């Protein structure tokens, strides 16, 4: 996510030639985009970060379902 925030900040700063970003090469931004692509396509899968995030969502859904079931039984 930091890559995406960095890219979202650098593109307008470079395009509108703000401060020291006016002299920055577009290749730095393209490089940041390439790094973000590599991170989200390969590194996350390599370390299982994408599965961990999906597992956390499933776990939260399971806990909500259990809580809803016990609330119905108490009424």
Number of C-alpha atoms within 10 A of each C-alpha: 9 8 16 14 9 14 19 13 12 18 15 12 16 18 11 10 13 12 10 9 16 13 10 14 10 15 9 12 18 13 12 17 17 12 14 19 14 12 15 15 12 12 14 14 13 11 10 11 13 14 12 13 11 10 12 11 11 12 12 11 12 12 11 11 12 11 11 11 11 10 10 8 7 6 5
